[in-house]
């Protein structure tokens, strides 16, 4: 596609519920990133994929968070047993190559509210 | 570890005037890139401008320019001829060998008519 697509745009989950957030990157983009943005703050890194390989998951806040990109294109971020502190915007970004100088294209994010 | 600090939570400017947003950073890497991103209410992060640490010349993109002071680890964004559409959150970000972007806390810019 022309841009990075994320769905759903909004998600309300009851505490304890599992959620799955989808990211469809730009076709052919090798690198894919997930970020978490709490209200009024800057995004914080969660995890990074190069093709289907998850090369860095150091930012995942707990073992309730899990991300996958099985075929090297679409990625899913799953949060199990959601807690109120998980409420945030989850941003996905993709990049053509794996290099620090390449610009990233971001999606519009999924706003997760845990009630 | 790398850090990015934006000391101005909010700024305002009159339409057509010039405004400067501040950013300082810390990294132990010698090769890195610095970015300014704009985030309007639509939430999508839009790349405004980027600067490679090895380049001494300050980057410029139309009305947007940076003042990169490597020794001081400072990377400010100047917006000239401000327009109403520039109203947004602005984030400074650092990218070094770890591939990931480290963002500052953001500056909310309001352009007033």
Interface residues (C-beta under 8 A of the other chain):
Chain A: X31 X33 X35 X40 X41 X42 X43 X44 X45 X48 X55 X56 X59 X89 X91 X93 X98 X100 X101 X103 X104 X106 X107 X108 X109 X111
Chain B: X4 X6 X31 X32 X33 X35 X37 X42 X43 X44 X45 X46 X47 X50 X52 X91 X93 X95 X96 X97 X98 X99 X100 X101 X102 X103 X104 X105 X106
